[in-house]
Amino acid sequence: MALLFPSALLGAEQADAQVPQPSLLDTINAPRDYLSGKLVSFASEIDRFFGDDRNYQESNKSVFQLDLTRVAGYGGDRKLVLSGRAKLSLPSTERRLHLLLETDPEKNISAEATPGQSLLGNQVAAPGSYSVAARYEKAREGIWHFSTDAGVKAKIPLQPFARARGSYSVLLGEWRLKAAESVFWFNTIGAGETTQLDLEHFLSDPVLFRASSNATWLKDKQNFDLRQDLSIYHTMSERSALLYQASAIGVSNPQYQVTEYVISILYRYRLHRDWMFFELSPQLHFPKIDNFRSSPTLGMRLEILFDESR
């Protein structure tokens, strides 16, 4: 017994001595992971509230979006334009297969922001085309997402199209870098691709900064449509938010040049429950065709938007 107990005590001391002590980096990991998770979650909530294309493309839940829009002022039209799209999760597929219904699918090839279009007018223009497609997607939430679509436009004769999109995000300290790449082919406009890079950072708890670079290339035109957005999202309450945005728009052919600058403020308010929204957006456009003279626009939009998370 005298020999056994000291040996047991000695073994316990050695076991205690082998327990690794937390390093300085380990103590930093916890707040860093918390901040990173909060940034990703807040950015996703912002995109969901604003009905952003990022939410539509990457949410693996059913999403429905219906817009009644018109631009008043520079580049405006006297007609209201009705557009919409829906993504429906098919049962018993673990949310990997979806049915897509869209109006004018060629207009969804670029993920650029188009805030504040107007509702001034008394005529409604129907969409130019309708489409149906099947989508397969796979994702790891907050890190990567992949989807591929195959569909047809509902015209006689039927016009097929195909799309594929992938995105990946990485945390760089207190920033998040997100890259998205899309390739597509339409029977009407041919093949092309879109590349988008987003850089996001918390300015304060309710304020998010995002720099978004977008380039869309069409094979038949041999041209890049370019856009750079600098945006600040300010959540004012559960029902309202503000978006401040400065944009530069350009092309690559016949040479790289800026064709327009845009400065806009967008106020978005949740009118009813979790699915009806109203937007008011004054904008200043500075088009090269007018020697970059300012052209004001007052935009308004009524939108129906909801998904399963609301």
Order of alpha helices (4+ residues) and beta strands (2+ residues): alpha-alpha-alpha-beta-beta-beta-beta-beta-beta-beta-beta-beta-beta-beta-beta-beta-beta-beta
